[in-house]
Each structure stands twice: as structure tokens, then as C-alpha cells.
Amino acid sequence: MYHGTMTTLASPPPAAAPALPACGFKPAPYTGPSKAEVLAMRKEFCTPALVTYYKDPIMIVQGHMQWLFDETGRRYLDGFGGIVTVSIGHCHPKVMAAVNAQNNLLQHTTTIYLHPTIAQYAKKLASTFPKESDLSVVYFVNAGSEANDLAMLMARAHTGNFDMIALRNAYHGGSAVPMGLTSHSNWKFNVPHGFGVHHAALPDRYRGRYGYDDTSAGEKYAADVLETIRFATSGKVAGFIAEPMQGVGGVVELPPGYLKAVYEHVRAAGGVCISDEVQTGFGRTGENFWGFQTVGGPGVYPDIVTMAKGIGNGCPLAAVVTTPAIAKSLTSRIHFNTFGGNPVSMAQGLATLEVMLTENVQSRARTLGAKLFAGLRDLQKKHPLIGDIRGKGLMCGVDLVTDRSAKTPATQECAAVFERCKDLGLLIGKGGFFGNVLRIKPPMCLTDEDLGFMLGVLDVAIGEQERK
């Protein structure tokens, strides 16, 4: 990926708004309550803590592969996958066939009874990990927050230690305990969720102390984890958790050498290493099936992996995968999950994974990602508002700045570009500590024509902001 300073020309003339690529799918007519009625009901009966994207919220009532449709039938290209939840396409026909068949047989039975799909799915999911990693035992839950909560429990039960280390700028869930791992103040409430959690420096090569040009940046940033162990804990830790690329944090990628050094420090202190793959897993980075393989390199394996969102292509499903030794630690007490591993979620997860493997989704993410990043680099030459382009495959962050030299976050401009993309038919995300990073993480069924449309929309939206 390109990260350097570029010479830019004067703002180019306005680009023409691109037309949506053709789509042969026709959505069903919508006959439900109006958007205004839904807004009114939501305001009166739903928690006010629910947030909506966009100043004028859109109401999505149907989806098909990379497309979303509102109540008027207007079509949008989904460039965010429902916050990276839809991995292989909305309502993928093979997945829907498996789910519908299971719904007609049995919707729920707890894991105290045998059911074939949970075992079949666990076996296939375990097969996606390198054999030498020993990551072979699967525990199914319902959401990423729950998966990270369970990972913390496993780490503490297995090691007998309590302190956890996470990274600044990280996001690991919205329930009370994983909220302690999260370091964004906007996501935290005044509850004692932070007990035992310490946050090490973010290895950010764009805004941090050690940049892209420092070949030892990974080891240097890892030294802060060692200092955290020495000075913020008793010298013993239960575990360390990190996303290979921070999602909500603005697609900040861990530098080469970082995980290897950190894992050595943590294990020497008696801890285990956790990779949060909620957004980076299942081939999204293109180079590998799991994000830790992409950023950690050969032979660098975590002890626990958490996953959610794209694992089920839209259903409430998450999982924790660990080693037999760590998994055995939970047998000292009863640990039960009523809905984790239910037949319907298992059918959807298994069908999703089979599509990923048989349709070579990872290869598509690599090929399409290369084209996406090449197009974004071309836009960076044209638009001084683009400061940094980060990520791999179909997990991309575009860091907007008002001054490239000072790297001044363009927070307001990012919000405006985000809104304008929606107006032009493209749905993307935004994030980062300063709210100045465009997050592009579409379903991995995108086409070349879709990429052309996406880049054209970004060209228009960014250019309009630069001319203001």
C-alpha cells in the first residue's frame, strides 16, 4: 500500500457522477409502514441509544448480493457489508437454501442434545487454521462481544492470572466486560469494566512515533507491551488481545514483526495471545484466510481466535477457536450457552463457509483489493484530501487530512464525503479516533464494474469537498 507524501496538482475540474452498474435483480414491492411511520415508532418505542447513519436516515428493506434497496426501490451499492457482517453477499441463494431447509426441520434445541450440524461445522471451521497452530476446538456464541468476553474468561481460567492487555484505539465489543478492552471513551460507560485491563501504545505507523519507513517499527512498538507488563501489572498477565487491523479504529494495520515480539513478551509473563478476527477473518485481507497470518507472518500463531459478523453472512453468530489445553480449562465449571450452536445459525454458518471455500472468496478479495487500492492511489495523486490509504484485500481505510504535512484529521470533510457517497448510491463506513477515516469493506462478491463505480463516487465526493 502507498503511504508516502505525494506532489499534488491544483484541484481538478468536477468529475461527472457515475451511473450505478447494471443489476438484473428486481426487488419485491414494499408494502409496509412508511419511513416516517418507522421513524416515529422507533423514536417512541425503541431505546434512544440506537443511532442511525446519515442526517437523513435510509430505510433498507431488501438486499441481494452486493446491492441494498430502500422502501422506494432505490438501489445502493453496499461498500460496508453491514459493518463487515455480510461477507459473501446479501441473501446468497446457497445460504438461504440451507437456512430455509433447516427452519422447516428444527429451529432450536440446546447443545445438551446432539445435533449433527454443530459438529460438522466445527470440524470444517477448525480445518481453516494451520495444523501446527493447534487451534482446533470451537465454541459457538452469538456475537463478537460475547466471543471476546469468553476469550477473556478462557485466558483467566487457563493461566490463573487476571490482568489483560489491549491496544489503545481498539474496539472489542459493547457489553460490559469487553468494553474494558475497548479504549474509545465514546464507547465506555461508568461501570467497573476496566478492572485488570491495561492499554498499550497503538502501533500506528502513520501518526505514531515509528513510521512506515522504520523497518524495526514492529519490535519498537512491541517494547511498550513489555513495559506495560513490567510497570502496570504484577509481572504476570492472563492475556493480550489485538485486531490484526483495527476496524472501528480506522484500519490501522499491525506492523511486521509486532505480533511475533508481543506474543513472546506475553507468553514469558504467563499469558495467552488472542487475535480478534471479527473484521479481518474469512479471507477478507486476501492474502490469507485469517488476519493474524497476514500481519504476523509464518509461524506466528495466537492461542485463541475470536470471530463474528462475516462468519454467518448476516445471522447472529460468533465463535471462539482455541487449543485443546485452553479449552479444557473451562471444564472445571459448568459453562453453558442457550443459543450458541443452535441448528439454524449452524446451518447458515456452515453454508457460508462452504461458499467461501468452494467459490474461492479469498482469491477474489485479493484480486479485487489490488484493483481497489490501485484506484485509490490514483485518487490520492489527484486529491490532497487523501492522506493515507491502509489495509489489505477488501478491508480498506482512507485517512482524510486537511494538511498532509501536519496530518491534520479532516473530520468534518470525512462526514461530508460519507454523506455525499450515500446520495450518489454508495454506502460506506467511517471511523478512526478522529472520525476522519472512510472505511471500505464490501461484500466479497463485488465486480470490477462495482469497483469502478465506487472509485468514481469517491472521486466526485472528495473533489466536491476540496472545491469548497
N, C-alpha and C positions, 0 to 999 in steps of 0.2 A: 504494500500500500504506500501511496505517496504522502509524505508528512512535511516536506520542506517548504521554505519560503519561495514564492513564485513571483516573477515580474508580471504585472497585470496592465492591460491597456485601459483606456477610458471606457466607461460603461457603454456596452454595445447597444445598438438600437433595439427596441422591443421585439421579442420573439412572438410569433403567432401561436395562439393557444392550440395545442394538438387535439386531434379528434380521438375519442376512445377507439381502441381496436374493435374489430367486429366480434360479435358473440352470437352464436346460434341459439342460445338458450332463451326461452321466454318465461318470465316469472308468472306465477298464478296471480290473478286479480286479487287485490287486497280488499277485504270486506269488513275489517274490524273497526274499532274506535279510531277517531281521528287523532292526529298528532297533538292537537290542542287538548283533546279529552285525556289522552295518555299523560301529558304533562301535568294536567290538573289533578288526576288521580295519584300520580306519583308524588306530587307536592303534598297532598293531603294525607296519604296513607303509607308512604314509604319513608324510611329514615332520611332526614335532610343531609346526612353524611354522604349519601350517594352523589357522585359527581358525574357530569356529562362532558364529553369532548365538545368543543366548538361553542361559540357565542350563540349561534342558532343551532341547537342540537338536531341531529338527524335521527330518524326512526328507521332502523333496519328490520325488515320483516321477512326477508328470504335471502338465501345465499346459494351460489353454485360455483364450485371450484374457486377461482381467484376473484369472483365477482360477488358484490353485495347489492341488494336492491332495497330502496326505501318504499314507503307506502304508496307513492305515486308511480312506482315502476322505474324511477330513475336508477341508472346503473353506476356503480363506483368500482374502480379497481382497488382491491384490498392490498395495501402495501404494508400492513402491520399485523395481519393474521390474528386479529382479535387479541392483541398484545401477545403475539407469538404463540397463540394457542392452537390455531388451525395450521397444521404442518403440511398436509398433502392436498388440501382443498376443501372448501365448504361442501358438506353433504356428498362426499365422494361416494359414487354408486356402490363400490365394493364394500365400503364400510357400512353404508346404510343397509345393504342387503343382510350383512351379518347381524347388525343390531336389531333389525326388524324380525329376523328369524328367531333370535333369542327372546325378544319381547313376547313372541307368541308361545314360547315354551315355558319360561320361568323368568320372572323379573328379579326376585330376590330370595336368597337363602344365605344365612350366615356361614362363615367358614368352619363352624363346628360340625357341618355336614360336608361330605365330599362333593365336589363338582369338577368335571374334567377340565373346563376352560382355564381356571386359575392355574392349574398345574402346567397345562400346555403353554400358556402364555409366559409363565415364569421361566420355563425351560428355554423358550425362544428368546426372551429378553436377556437372560443370562448369557446366551450364546453370542451376543453382540460385543461382549467385553473380551479383551485379550486373556487367554487362558492363564498366562503367567501372572496376571494381576490377582488371581484368586477371588475376584468379585463374582460370586456365583449364587448368592442367597438373596431372594427377593421378598420384600414386604410391601404389600399394596395398601395405599391410603387414598384420600380423596382430593387433596390439594397440596400445593407446594409448601404452604406454611406448615401444614401437618407433617409433611415429609421432613422438613428441616427441624421441626420440634422432635420428631422421632430420632433423627440423626444425633441431635444433642443428647437425648436420653441414652442412646446406644453408646456414645462416646464416654459419658459419665459412668454408666454401668460397667463398661468393659475395663476402663482404666482405673476406676476408683478415685479419679481426680474430678475437680469441679470447674476450674477456670477454662473459658473458651476464648479463642482469639478470632476476630473477624477483621475485615478491612474497612477503613473509612470510605464513605461514599457507597457502601454496599446496600443492597436490599435483599432480604431473605424471608420476608413474609409479614403478614398483617395481624397475626394473632399474638398474644402477649409475650410468649417466650421467644419466638423467632424475631419479634420486634426488638428484642435486646441485641440481636446480631446486626440488625439494620442500624445504620449510623446517620440517616437523614432525620433531622429534627422534625421535619414536616410529617413524618410517619409515626412519630412516637407520642404516647400518652403518658401521663404522670402515674404510672404503675411500676412496681418493682421488677420490671422485666429485665433490667440490665445487670442484676446481681451475677457476678462471676464472668461477665463478658468484657473483654478489653479490645480496643480497636487499634490496629497497627496502621502505619502510613500506607496510603494508596500508591502503588507503583505506576504512576501516571507519567508517561514519557512525553506528553505534550505540555502539561502545566507543572509537572513535578521537578524535583531537584536534578534528576538524571534523565537526559533526553534520548531521542531516537538515535543520536549519533554516538551514544555511550554503549559500547559493546558489553560492558560489565554492569549495565543498569540493573539487571535482574538480581545479581548477587548483592549489589549495594542496597537495593530496596529490601531484600530479604533480611539484611542485618537489623532492620528495625523490628522485625518479628522476634529476633533473638533478644534484642534489648527489652522488648515488651515482656518476654518470658522472664528475663532476669530481674526487672525492676517493678513490674506491675502484678506479678503473681508470686507464689511461693517457690517458684522454680519448677513446678510441676503443672502440667496442663492436661485437660481432658481431650481437647481437640482444636483444630484450626479449620475454618471454613472459608472458601472463596469461590466466586464465579470465575471461570476461565476468562470470560469477558463480561464485565458488568453490564447488565441490561438496562435497568432503570437509571443506573449511574451514568449512562451516556456512551455505552460500548467502549469502555476502557479495557484494553487487552493486556493481560499479564505479560511482561517481557520475557524473552528467552532466558532460561536459567533460574528464573524466580521460583517456580514450584519445586524444582529439584532441591534448591538450597533451603527453602522454607520447610519442606517435608522432613529434611534431615534435622533441622533445628527442633521441630515439633516432636518428632519421634524420640529424639535424645532426651526430651523433657517428659517422656512417658505418654505423649498424646497420640491421637489418631488424626488422619487428614481427610477432610470432607470436600468433595467437589460438588458445587451446586450447579447442576446441568439443566435447570428449569428452562433456560432460554437457549443454551448452546448445544444441547444434545440432539440426537437423532439425525445427524448428518447436516445440520444447518450450516456449520462452518465450511462444509465442502471437502476439506482435506481429510477429515476423519469422521467417524460416527459419533465420537464423544469429544467435547471441547478440551478435556484435560490432555487428550492425545495430541491435539493441535498445538497447545501452548506449552505443555510440559515436555514433550519430546519422548523419544524411545526410552522405555524402562522406568518412566516416572508414573506411578500409579497411586491413586488415593486409596484409602481404606474403606470409605463409604461414599456412595454417589447418590444424590437426590435428584429427582426429576418430576416434572408435572407439565401442564399446558400441552405442548405438542405431542406428548405421549399418547393421548387419546383422541387427537384431532377434534377437540371441542367438548368432550364429555368431562365430568368431574372425576379425574383420575390422576393419581400420582404414585410414586414408588420410591422405595429406598433399597438400594442394592449394596450388599456388603460381603465380607468374608465369613466363612463358617464359624471361625473363632469368635468374631464380634457378635454374630447373630446368636450364638449360644448364650451370650451374657443375658439376653432377655428371658431366658427360660427360668431364671431364679425367681421370677414373679409371674403372675398372670398378666398378659398384655393382649388386649382384645380390641378389634375394630369392627363395629357392626356392619358398615357398608363397604369397607375396604375389601376388594376382591369379589364384589358382587357379580353375578353372571352377566349382566348387561354391560357393565363397564369393562369386564374382561373380554367380552366379545368384541367391543369397539376397539380396545387397546390391541388385541391380537390381530384384528383385521387391519388396523392402521400400520402396525409393524410389518405385516406381510406385504402390504403395498409398498412401504418404504424399501424393503429388501428386494422385492421382485421387480419393481419399476425403477430401481437404481436412483432413488431420490437424491442421495448424497452426491452422485456424479452430476446431476442436474444443478444442484446448489453450487458446486464448484465451477461448472461451465458458465452458468448464468451470472454467478457472483463476479467472475472475472470480467464479464462484459459490463456489469453494473459499475464496478469500480473504475474500469477504463473510461466509461462515460462520465462518471463523477470527477475524475481527474481532468478531463477536458473542460468540464464546467468550472473547475477550480481555476484553471488558467484564464477563464473568461470573467469570473465573478470574484472580486476581492472580499466579498462577504464570507466566502468559504475559507475557514482557517485550517481545518484538519479533517481528514477522512480516515475513519478507523473501522476495523473489523475484518471479517473473512466470510467468504461464501455469501449467503443471503442473510447475514447479520451485520448491518452497516450503521455507522453513526456519522453524521455530517455536522461538525462543530462550527457554528457560525460566530464570527467575530466582527466587531466594528473597526478593529485595528489589528492587522496581522502581526506587527512587531510586538505590540503590547499584549496580544491575545485577549483583548477585551471582550468578554462574552456579549453577544448580540441577542439578549434575552427577548426584548420587545420585537425585534425583527424576526426572530425564530417563531414567535407566536403568530405573527402576521403571515409568514410563509406557510406555516401549518394550516391556517385558516384558508388561505388562498388556494392551496392544493386541493382542499375539500371542494371549494367552489368549482374547480376545474375537473373534478371527478376522480381525484386520487386521495385515498385515506392513508396517512402515515402516522407515526407517533412522534413524541418529543420527550426529552428527558435531560439528564445531566444535572449536576449540583446547581448550576445557574439557570437551568431551563433553556439552554441555548443549543441543544443538540437535536437535530432531526434524526429519528430512529426509523430505519427502513428494514423491515423483517417480514416479507410477504409469505403467503403460502408457497411451497416449493414446487408448484405446478405452473409457475409463470412461464410466459413465452418471450421470444425475442421482441415481438411486437409490443407486448406489455412493457418491457424494459424501455423501449423507445418512447412510448407514451409517458412513462414515469419520468424519464430524464427530460423530456420536453416540458412537462408540467413544472418540474423543479427549475428549469431554465427560465420559464416565464415568471414564476412566483418570486424567485430570488432577484431576478432582474428588475422587477417592479419595485422591490424594496430599495434597491441600490439607486434607483432614479428619484426616490422621494427626498 
